């Protein structure tokens, strides 16, 4: 057996996936010009498409290969895992997704650099939602005593103040952060 020939299908597969990813990304860049276009697909994804995406994720190759591997390795007792996954999926669908959709609640959760979080908060506000952002903020002591993790915010009363990332965050409402002051490293 030639070791070089055994690796050829794998290399071809990786190259094809890479090229397809780059092509889809280039095509998507033409369609998505603003942050909200990118984050919420310009509100063009309907319920059927969203459901098929969720189902596709659930019925992924990892689930099938994982279940097959467990069955092969440990026997028929492992059939309870796929049953558990399916039951969990139904619980999610019935008890979480449907009531959340009916409630009309719309929240954007974001983590990353401050620029990305600011864009996510603005996009959420544009669409009538609110956001929860996980700030990348240093927390030297972790207790708030050193005051070394300031987050400039606006309180519910509209007054500018400084919160502490270690005790008041690091997850805060995106519409409450004073983004310009955060970028400058200033505190109120």
N, C-alpha and C positions, 0 to 999 in steps of 0.2 A: 504494500500500500504506500502510496506517495503522500506524505504529510501535507505538501503544498496543495494538492488537489482536494484534500479533505476540508481545508479551510476556505476554498474558493466560494462555495455557496453562502457561507456566513459573511464573507467580505462583500459579496455582491448584494446580499440582503441589507447590510448596514449602509452601503452606498445608496441603494434605492430608497431606503427610509430617509436618509439625510437629504437627498435631492427632493423627495416629495415634501419633506418638512420645509425646506427653503422655498419651494414653489408655492406652497400654501401660505406661508408667511408673507411672501412678496405680494401675492394676490390679495391677502387680507389687509395689507398696508394701504392698498389703493382704496379699499372700502371704508376703512376706519381712520378718520382724521382727527377726532377729538377723543379725549379720555373716556367720555361717556359712551361713545360709539364702541370703543374697545371693551369696556367693562360690562355693559349691558346689551351688547350686540344691537345697538340702536333700537331696542324694543321690537325686534323683528322675529325673535324666536317664539313660536307659538307653543301651546301646551303639548301638542303631539310630538313636536320635535324635542322639546325639553324632556318629555317622558321617555322618548326613545334614547336620548343621551344618558339619562339616569339608568335605564334598563341595560343599555350597552355597557355601562361601567360596572353594573352589578354582575352581568353575565360575561365578564371579561375572561380572557384566557387564563389569567392567574387563578381565578376561582375554579375553572375546569381543570387546569393542570394541577393545582394544589389539591383538589379533591381526589383526582386520579392518583396522585403521588401518595396521599394519605391512605387511600384504599389499598394500593399496591404494597405499601410498607407495613401497615398495621391491621389490614383486614376490614371486614364488613362493619365492625364497630364504628368506624370513622364516617359512616353514612349519616350520622347525627349532625356532623358539621354543616353539610349543605342544607339540612332541614333547619338548623339554627339560623343560618344566613337568610333563608327564605322567610322564616318567622320574623326575624329582625327587620327585614325589608318591609314586610306587611305592617308591622307595628309602626315603623317610620312613616309609611304612607298614610295609614289611617289615623294615628294618634298625634302625629307631629305636622306633616306636610299639609294635609287638608285643613285643619284648624288654623294654621298659620296663614294659609292663603286666604281663608275666609275672614280673618281678622283684619286684613288690609295692612298689616305691619310691613314696613319696608325698611330694612337696615342693611347698610353696607359695612362689612368687616374688612379691615385692611391692616397689613403689616408691611414694613419696609422702610426705606429712607424717607425723610421728612417731605421731600418734593413729591414723592408718590402718594404719601398719605394726604397731603394738601390737595392734590388732584382728585383723589378718591372722595374726600370730604366735599369738594366743590361739585363733583359729578352727582353725588348723593343729593345734595341740596337742590341741584337743577331739576332732579326728578321727584322732588317732594319727599325724599327719604332722609333719614339721618344716619350718621356714621359712628362707628366705634373704631378708633385707630390705636394700634399698638406702637407706641413711640420707642425708637431706639435711643434710650437715654441712659447715661451712666448713673449708677446708684452706688456711690462709694461706701456708705455705711449700711444701707438697706433698712434703716430705721427712721430716717428723716431728721435726725438730730444734727447732722453736719450741714444741712441745707445745700448739699452739693449736687442735687438733681432737679433744678428748677424747671418747671414747665409753665410758660406764660399762658394764662387762660382768662376767659371772661366768665364770671360767676353767673348763676341763674338770675341774680339781681341786676346784671348788666355792668357790674363793677369789675375793672381789670384787677387781677390778682395773680399770685404765683402759687401753683400747686407743686407738690413734690411727687416725682415719678415713682419713688419707692413706696410711698404710703397712699397716695391718691391715684396712682396709675399702676403700671405704665399704659394701661388701656383707658383712654378718655374719649369723650364725645368730640368728633372732628369739628363740629361747628363752634365749639367752645375754645379751641386752641387759637392763640394769637400767633399765626404762622410767621408773620414778618419778624416779630420779636424772637421767636424760636430760632429762626434762621440766623439772626444776628447774635444769638447767644445771650440776649438781654433778659433780665427778669424785672418784674414790676416792683 
